[in-house]
Amino acid sequence: MSVVKINVLAVPAEQRETLEKRFASRAHAVESSDGFEWFELLRPLEGTDNYLVYTRWRDEDSFQAWMEGPMKAAHQGGDAQGGERSRPAASGSTLWSFEVVQQAAPARP
């Protein structure tokens, strides 16, 4: 079964817009990766400053290949205007890993 990776990003309130714009500017960057199944950026509504970046992959090897290839290259690039790396919008990050052991989809008539 699939593996799920949830990146927990601590994002101060004043950096939320920056974080969301950065993700929007990279929209569709992961979809063509081998083994990629799903992505969601989850904004907190109450009680936390943590955003969740949810991705689902066919297997661990697919995730690791993306981490060492396209993701690594995207995070090592400079800012488009000045050639310097932008400051991170998140003040911290933790990666959670899960294996899907059960799933369900809406019933179709």
DSSP file (Angstrom, degrees, kcal/mol; ACC not computed):
  #  RESIDUE AA STRUCTURE BP1 BP2  ACC     N-H-->O    O-->H-N    N-H-->O    O-->H-N    TCO  KAPPA ALPHA  PHI   PSI    X-CA   Y-CA   Z-CA
    1    1 A M              0   0    0      0, 0.0   100,-0.1     0, 0.0     0, 0.0   0.000 360.0 360.0 360.0 171.2    0.0    0.0    0.0
    2    2 A S        -     0   0    0     97,-0.1    98,-2.6    57,-0.1     2,-0.4  -0.103 360.0-131.8 -67.2 163.4    0.9    3.7   -0.3
    3    3 A V  E     -AB  57  99A   0     54,-2.5    54,-3.1    96,-0.2     2,-0.4  -0.940  14.2-148.4-116.4 146.3    3.0    5.7    2.1
    4    4 A V  E     -AB  56  98A   0     94,-2.8    94,-2.6    -2,-0.4     2,-0.5  -0.937   7.1-165.4-115.4 134.3    1.9    9.1    3.4
    5    5 A K  E     -AB  55  97A   0     50,-2.9    50,-2.5    -2,-0.4     2,-0.6  -0.985   3.3-171.0-119.1 125.8    4.4   11.9    4.3
    6    6 A I  E     -AB  54  96A   0     90,-2.5    90,-3.1    -2,-0.5     2,-0.7  -0.961   7.5-159.0-119.5 113.9    3.1   14.9    6.3
    7    7 A N  E     -AB  53  95A   0     46,-2.4    46,-2.2    -2,-0.6     2,-0.7  -0.841   9.7-152.0 -92.7 117.9    5.5   17.8    6.7
    8    8 A V  E     -AB  52  94A   0     86,-3.6    86,-1.8    -2,-0.7     2,-0.6  -0.823  14.1-167.5 -93.9 112.6    4.5   19.8    9.7
    9    9 A L  E     -AB  51  93A   0     42,-2.6    42,-2.8    -2,-0.7     2,-0.7  -0.901  16.4-145.3-108.4 120.5    5.5   23.4    9.2
   10   10 A A  E     -AB  50  92A   0     82,-2.1    81,-3.4    -2,-0.6    82,-0.8  -0.750  28.2-179.6 -80.8 114.1    5.5   25.9   12.0
   11   11 A V        -     0   0    0     38,-2.3    79,-0.2    -2,-0.7     5,-0.1  -0.950  23.6-134.2-125.1 112.6    4.5   29.2   10.3
   12   12 A P    >>  -     0   0    0      0, 0.0     3,-2.4     0, 0.0     4,-0.6  -0.294  31.2-109.6 -60.1 149.9    4.2   32.5   12.2
   13   13 A A  G >4 S+     0   0    0      1,-0.3     3,-1.1     2,-0.2     4,-0.4   0.843 118.1  57.0 -51.4 -39.7    1.0   34.4   11.3
   14   14 A E  G 34 S+     0   0    0      1,-0.2    -1,-0.3     2,-0.1     4,-0.2   0.603 107.9  48.8 -72.2  -9.1    2.9   37.1    9.5
   15   15 A Q  G <> S+     0   0    0     -3,-2.4     4,-2.6     2,-0.1    -1,-0.2   0.437  82.3  94.0-106.4  -2.4    4.5   34.4    7.2
   16   16 A R  H <X S+     0   0    0     -3,-1.1     4,-2.6    -4,-0.6     5,-0.2   0.930  86.6  47.4 -57.3 -49.3    1.3   32.6    6.2
   17   17 A E  H  > S+     0   0    0     -4,-0.4     4,-2.4     1,-0.2    -1,-0.2   0.900 112.1  51.1 -60.9 -41.3    0.7   34.5    3.0
   18   18 A T  H  > S+     0   0    0     -4,-0.2     4,-2.3     2,-0.2    -1,-0.2   0.936 110.8  48.3 -60.8 -47.5    4.3   34.1    2.0
   19   19 A L  H  X S+     0   0    0     -4,-2.6     4,-2.3     1,-0.2    -2,-0.2   0.939 112.6  47.6 -59.1 -48.3    4.2   30.3    2.5
   20   20 A E  H  X S+     0   0    0     -4,-2.6     4,-2.4     1,-0.2    -1,-0.2   0.885 111.3  51.1 -63.9 -38.5    0.9   30.0    0.5
   21   21 A K  H  X S+     0   0    0     -4,-2.4     4,-2.4    -5,-0.2    -1,-0.2   0.894 108.6  52.0 -65.2 -39.1    2.3   32.1   -2.3
   22   22 A R  H  X S+     0   0    0     -4,-2.3     4,-0.9     2,-0.2    -2,-0.2   0.918 111.4  46.1 -64.4 -42.7    5.4   30.0   -2.5
   23   23 A F  H >< S+     0   0    0     -4,-2.3     3,-0.6     1,-0.2    -2,-0.2   0.913 112.2  51.6 -64.9 -40.5    3.4   26.8   -2.7
   24   24 A A  H >< S+     0   0    0     -4,-2.4     3,-1.5     1,-0.2    -2,-0.2   0.879 105.7  54.9 -63.2 -37.5    1.1   28.3   -5.3
   25   25 A S  H 3< S+     0   0    0     -4,-2.4    -1,-0.2     1,-0.3    -2,-0.2   0.726 111.6  45.1 -70.1 -19.4    4.1   29.4   -7.5
   26   26 A R  T X< S+     0   0    0     -4,-0.9     3,-2.1    -3,-0.6    -1,-0.3   0.164  82.4 147.5-106.1  16.8    5.3   25.8   -7.5
   27   27 A A  T <  S+     0   0    0     -3,-1.5    -3,-0.1     1,-0.3    -4,-0.0  -0.235  70.1  16.3 -53.3 139.4    1.9   24.3   -8.2
   28   28 A H  T 3  S+     0   0    0      1,-0.1     4,-0.4     3,-0.0    -1,-0.3   0.522  88.6 120.7  74.3   9.0    2.1   21.1  -10.3
   29   29 A A  S <  S+     0   0    0     -3,-2.1    -2,-0.1     1,-0.2     3,-0.1   0.760  80.8  34.9 -72.8 -23.4    5.8   20.7   -9.5
   30   30 A V  S >  S+     0   0    0     -4,-0.2     3,-2.2     1,-0.1    -1,-0.2   0.658  92.9  87.9-103.3 -19.5    5.3   17.3   -7.9
   31   31 A E  T 3  S+     0   0    0      1,-0.3    -2,-0.1     6,-0.0    -1,-0.1   0.762  88.2  50.4 -57.8 -29.9    2.5   15.8  -10.0
   32   32 A S  T 3  S+     0   0    0     -4,-0.4    -1,-0.3    -3,-0.1     2,-0.2   0.454  82.6 117.9 -90.1   1.5    4.7   14.3  -12.7
   33   33 A S  S X  S-     0   0    0     -3,-2.2     3,-2.0     1,-0.1     2,-0.1  -0.471  76.9-104.0 -70.5 136.1    7.0   12.6  -10.2
   34   34 A D  T 3  S+     0   0    0      1,-0.3    32,-0.1    -2,-0.2    -1,-0.1  -0.376 105.5  14.2 -59.7 129.1    7.1    8.8  -10.5
   35   35 A G  T 3  S+     0   0    0      1,-0.3    23,-2.9    -2,-0.1    -1,-0.3   0.329  88.5 140.9  88.5  -7.0    5.0    7.2   -7.7
   36   36 A F  E <   +C   57   0A   0     -3,-2.0    -1,-0.3    21,-0.2    21,-0.2  -0.486  16.6 164.9 -70.1 136.7    3.3   10.5   -6.7
   37   37 A E  E     -     0   0A   0     19,-2.8     2,-0.3     1,-0.4    20,-0.2   0.671  54.7  -1.6-122.2 -33.2   -0.4   10.0   -5.8
   38   38 A W  E     -C   56   0A   0     18,-1.5    18,-2.1     2,-0.0    -1,-0.4  -0.992  46.1-167.7-163.9 150.3   -1.7   13.0   -3.9
   39   39 A F  E     +C   55   0A   0     -2,-0.3     2,-0.3    16,-0.2    16,-0.2  -0.996  10.1 168.8-141.4 141.2   -0.8   16.5   -2.4
   40   40 A E  E     -C   54   0A   0     14,-2.1    14,-3.0    -2,-0.3     2,-0.6  -0.959  21.8-152.2-148.2 137.3   -2.7   18.8   -0.1
   41   41 A L  E     -C   53   0A   0     -2,-0.3     2,-0.6    12,-0.2    12,-0.2  -0.959  22.2-158.0-104.5 119.6   -1.5   22.0    1.7
   42   42 A L  E     -C   52   0A   0     10,-3.3    10,-1.9    -2,-0.6    -2,-0.0  -0.886   2.7-153.2-108.5 120.0   -3.6   22.3    4.9
   43   43 A R        -     0   0    0     -2,-0.6     2,-0.1     8,-0.2     8,-0.1  -0.734  24.0-116.6 -89.3 133.9   -4.0   25.7    6.6
   44   44 A P        -     0   0    0      0, 0.0     3,-0.1     0, 0.0     7,-0.1  -0.446  23.8-170.7 -70.1 142.6   -4.6   25.7   10.3
   45   45 A L        -     0   0    0      1,-0.4     2,-0.3    -2,-0.1     4,-0.0   0.757  64.6  -8.6-100.5 -34.5   -8.0   27.2   11.4
   46   46 A E  S    S+     0   0    0      1,-0.0    -1,-0.4     0, 0.0     3,-0.0  -0.988 113.5  25.3-161.9 150.9   -7.5   27.4   15.2
   47   47 A G  S    S+     0   0    0     -2,-0.3     2,-0.3    -3,-0.1    -1,-0.0   0.390 105.9  51.5  80.8  -2.9   -5.2   26.3   18.0
   48   48 A T        -     0   0    0      1,-0.0    -1,-0.0     2,-0.0   -38,-0.0  -0.992  58.9-144.9-159.1 158.2   -1.9   26.0   16.1
   49   49 A D        +     0   0    0     -2,-0.3   -38,-2.3     2,-0.1     2,-0.5   0.232  67.7 118.6-103.6   8.6    0.4   27.8   13.7
   50   50 A N  E     -A   10   0A   0    -40,-0.2     2,-0.3    -7,-0.1   -40,-0.2  -0.667  47.8-161.4 -86.7 123.2    1.3   24.5   12.0
   51   51 A Y  E     -A    9   0A   0    -42,-2.8   -42,-2.6    -2,-0.5     2,-0.5  -0.698  14.1-141.1 -87.2 150.9    0.5   24.0    8.4
   52   52 A L  E     -AC   8  42A   0    -10,-1.9   -10,-3.3    -2,-0.3     2,-0.7  -0.975   8.1-160.5-116.5 129.7    0.4   20.4    7.2
   53   53 A V  E     -AC   7  41A   0    -46,-2.2   -46,-2.4    -2,-0.5     2,-0.5  -0.929  17.7-164.9-107.6 107.2    1.8   19.4    3.8
   54   54 A Y  E     +AC   6  40A   0    -14,-3.0   -14,-2.1    -2,-0.7     2,-0.4  -0.823  14.3 168.0-100.1 123.2    0.2   16.1    2.9
   55   55 A T  E     -AC   5  39A   0    -50,-2.5   -50,-2.9    -2,-0.5     2,-0.4  -0.990  17.5-157.2-130.8 146.7    1.7   13.9    0.2
   56   56 A R  E     -AC   4  38A   0    -18,-2.1   -19,-2.8    -2,-0.4   -18,-1.5  -0.975  13.4-172.0-123.2 138.3    0.9   10.3   -0.7
   57   57 A W  E     -AC   3  36A   0    -54,-3.1   -54,-2.5    -2,-0.4   -21,-0.2  -0.898  35.7-120.4-130.2 153.3    3.3    8.1   -2.6
   58   58 A R  S    S-     0   0    0    -23,-2.9     2,-0.3    -2,-0.3   -22,-0.1   0.885  93.4 -21.3 -58.0 -40.6    3.2    4.6   -4.2
   59   59 A D  S  > S-     0   0    0    -24,-0.2     4,-1.6   -57,-0.1     3,-0.3  -0.963  70.9 -91.7-162.0 171.1    6.1    3.5   -1.9
   60   60 A E  H  > S+     0   0    0     -2,-0.3     4,-2.6     1,-0.2     5,-0.2   0.863 119.8  59.0 -60.9 -38.7    9.0    4.8    0.1
   61   61 A D  H  > S+     0   0    0      1,-0.2     4,-2.3     2,-0.2    -1,-0.2   0.883 103.6  51.8 -60.9 -39.0   11.4    4.6   -2.8
   62   62 A S  H  > S+     0   0    0     -3,-0.3     4,-1.9     2,-0.2    -1,-0.2   0.917 111.2  47.2 -63.6 -43.2    9.3    6.9   -4.9
   63   63 A F  H  X S+     0   0    0     -4,-1.6     4,-2.5     1,-0.2    -2,-0.2   0.931 112.4  49.2 -63.2 -46.0    9.3    9.5   -2.1
   64   64 A Q  H  X S+     0   0    0     -4,-2.6     4,-2.3     1,-0.2    -2,-0.2   0.879 108.5  53.4 -63.7 -38.1   13.0    9.2   -1.6
   65   65 A A  H  X S+     0   0    0     -4,-2.3     4,-1.0     1,-0.2    -1,-0.2   0.901 111.3  46.3 -63.1 -40.4   13.7    9.6   -5.3
   66   66 A W  H  <>S+     0   0    0     -4,-1.9     5,-2.3     2,-0.2     6,-0.6   0.907 111.4  52.1 -66.9 -41.8   11.6   12.8   -5.4
   67   67 A M  I  <>S+     0   0    0     -4,-2.5     5,-0.6     1,-0.2    -2,-0.2   0.898 114.7  41.7 -60.9 -41.1   13.4   14.1   -2.2
   68   68 A E  I  <5S+     0   0    0     -4,-2.3    -1,-0.2    -5,-0.2    -2,-0.2   0.612 127.7  27.8 -84.4 -12.3   16.8   13.6   -3.7
   69   69 A G  I  X5S+     0   0    0     -4,-1.0     4,-2.4    -3,-0.3     5,-0.2   0.569 127.4  10.6-111.7-100.2   15.9   14.9   -7.2
   70   70 A P  I  >5S+     0   0    0      0, 0.0     4,-2.2     0, 0.0     5,-0.2   0.855 128.1  48.5 -57.6 -41.7   13.2   17.5   -7.9
   71   71 A M  I  ><S+     0   0    0     -5,-2.3     4,-1.9     2,-0.2    -4,-0.2   0.930 112.6  47.8 -67.2 -43.9   12.5   18.6   -4.4
   72   72 A K  H  ><S+     0   0    0     -6,-0.6     4,-1.0    -5,-0.6    -1,-0.2   0.917 112.6  49.2 -62.4 -43.8   16.2   19.0   -3.5
   73   73 A A  H  X S+     0   0    0     -4,-2.4     4,-0.8     1,-0.2     3,-0.5   0.896 109.6  52.1 -63.0 -40.7   16.8   21.0   -6.7
   74   74 A A  H  < S+     0   0    0     -4,-2.2     3,-0.3     1,-0.2    -1,-0.2   0.862 111.4  46.6 -64.9 -36.2   13.8   23.3   -6.0
   75   75 A H  H  < S+     0   0    0     -4,-1.9    -1,-0.2     1,-0.2    -2,-0.2   0.605 109.5  53.9 -84.6 -11.1   15.0   24.1   -2.5
   76   76 A Q  H  < S+     0   0    0     -4,-1.0    -1,-0.2    -3,-0.5    -2,-0.2   0.575  88.7 100.7 -95.5 -11.4   18.6   24.8   -3.6
   77   77 A G  S  < S-     0   0    0     -4,-0.8     2,-0.1    -3,-0.3     3,-0.1  -0.239  71.0-117.8 -71.5 162.4   17.6   27.4   -6.2
   78   78 A G        -     0   0    0      7,-0.1     7,-0.3     1,-0.1     2,-0.2  -0.364  39.1 -75.5 -92.4 175.5   17.8   31.1   -5.7
   79   79 A D     >  -     0   0    0      5,-2.9     4,-2.2     1,-0.1    -1,-0.1  -0.496  40.4-127.1 -68.8 138.2   15.2   33.8   -5.7
   80   80 A A  T  4 S+     0   0    0     -2,-0.2    -1,-0.1     1,-0.2     5,-0.1   0.819 103.8  41.6 -60.5 -33.1   14.1   34.6   -9.3
   81   81 A Q  T  4 S+     0   0    0      3,-0.1    -1,-0.2     1,-0.1    -3,-0.0   0.951 130.2  17.2 -81.9 -50.8   14.7   38.4   -8.8
   82   82 A G  T  4 S-     0   0    0      2,-0.2    -2,-0.2     0, 0.0     3,-0.1   0.546  91.1-121.8-105.7  -7.5   18.0   38.6   -6.9
   83   83 A G  S  < S+     0   0    0     -4,-2.2     2,-0.3     1,-0.3    -3,-0.1   0.486  76.6 114.7  78.5   1.6   19.6   35.2   -7.3
   84   84 A E  S    S-     0   0    0     -6,-0.2    -5,-2.9    -5,-0.1    -1,-0.3  -0.746  75.5 -99.6-103.4 153.4   19.7   34.8   -3.6
   85   85 A R        -     0   0    0     -2,-0.3    -7,-0.1    -7,-0.3     2,-0.1  -0.477  39.0-120.6 -69.4 138.7   17.8   32.2   -1.6
   86   86 A S        -     0   0    0     -2,-0.2    -1,-0.1     1,-0.1     3,-0.1  -0.459  31.2-101.2 -74.2 150.4   14.6   33.5    0.1
   87   87 A R        -     0   0    0     -2,-0.1    -1,-0.1     1,-0.1     2,-0.0  -0.479  47.5 -98.0 -67.8 143.3   14.3   33.2    3.8
   88   88 A P        -     0   0    0      0, 0.0    -1,-0.1     0, 0.0   -69,-0.1  -0.350  20.6-149.0 -62.3 142.2   12.1   30.3    4.9
   89   89 A A  S    S+     0   0    0    -71,-0.1     2,-0.3    -3,-0.1   -70,-0.1   0.754  81.5  71.4 -79.8 -26.7    8.5   31.2    5.7
   90   90 A A        -     0   0    0    -79,-0.2   -79,-0.3     1,-0.1     3,-0.1  -0.681  66.9-155.4 -92.2 144.7    8.4   28.4    8.3
   91   91 A S  S    S+     0   0    0    -81,-3.4     2,-0.3    -2,-0.3   -80,-0.1   0.489  79.4   4.5 -94.1  -4.8   10.3   28.6   11.6
   92   92 A G  E     -B   10   0A   0    -82,-0.8   -82,-2.1     2,-0.0     2,-0.3  -0.970  61.2-155.9-170.6 161.0   10.4   24.8   11.9
   93   93 A S  E     -B    9   0A   0     -2,-0.3     2,-0.4   -84,-0.2   -84,-0.2  -0.993   6.2-177.2-150.4 137.9    9.6   21.6   10.2
   94   94 A T  E     -B    8   0A   0    -86,-1.8   -86,-3.6    -2,-0.3     2,-0.6  -0.999  18.2-143.9-134.3 134.9    8.9   18.0   11.2
   95   95 A L  E     -B    7   0A   0     -2,-0.4     2,-0.4   -88,-0.2   -88,-0.2  -0.886  12.7-166.3-103.9 122.7    8.3   15.1    8.8
   96   96 A W  E     -B    6   0A   0    -90,-3.1   -90,-2.5    -2,-0.6     2,-0.4  -0.852   5.9-158.8-102.4 141.9    5.8   12.4    9.8
   97   97 A S  E     +B    5   0A   0     -2,-0.4     2,-0.3   -92,-0.2   -92,-0.2  -0.974  13.4 173.2-124.9 136.9    5.7    9.1    7.9
   98   98 A F  E     -B    4   0A   0    -94,-2.6   -94,-2.8    -2,-0.4     2,-0.5  -0.969  25.4-137.8-138.6 152.2    2.8    6.7    7.7
   99   99 A E  E     -B    3   0A   0     -2,-0.3     2,-0.5   -96,-0.2   -96,-0.2  -0.948  29.2-122.0-107.3 132.2    1.9    3.5    5.9
  100  100 A V        +     0   0    0    -98,-2.6     3,-0.1    -2,-0.5    -2,-0.0  -0.624  38.8 165.4 -74.6 120.1   -1.7    3.3    4.6
  101  101 A V        +     0   0    0     -2,-0.5     2,-0.3     1,-0.4    -1,-0.2   0.560  67.1  13.7-110.5 -14.6   -3.2    0.2    6.1
  102  102 A Q        +     0   0    0      2,-0.0    -1,-0.4     0, 0.0     2,-0.3  -0.966  65.1 171.5-158.3 143.6   -6.8    0.9    5.3
  103  103 A Q        -     0   0    0     -2,-0.3     2,-0.3    -3,-0.1    -3,-0.0  -0.983   9.3-165.9-151.0 161.3   -8.7    3.4    3.1
  104  104 A A        -     0   0    0     -2,-0.3    -2,-0.0     3,-0.0     3,-0.0  -0.986   4.1-159.1-146.5 153.3  -12.1    4.1    1.8
  105  105 A A        -     0   0    0     -2,-0.3     3,-0.1     1,-0.0    -2,-0.0  -0.888  43.1 -77.7-126.5 159.8  -13.7    6.3   -0.9
  106  106 A P        -     0   0    0      0, 0.0     2,-0.2     0, 0.0    -1,-0.0  -0.270  54.0-105.6 -57.4 142.7  -17.2    7.6   -1.3
  107  107 A A        -     0   0    0      2,-0.0    -3,-0.0     1,-0.0     0, 0.0  -0.469  31.8-141.5 -68.1 139.9  -19.7    5.0   -2.4
  108  108 A R              0   0    0     -2,-0.2    -1,-0.0     1,-0.1    -3,-0.0  -0.895 360.0 360.0-106.3 131.8  -20.8    5.5   -6.0
  109  109 A P              0   0    0      0, 0.0    -1,-0.1     0, 0.0    -2,-0.0   0.519 360.0 360.0 -67.2 360.0  -24.4    4.9   -7.0
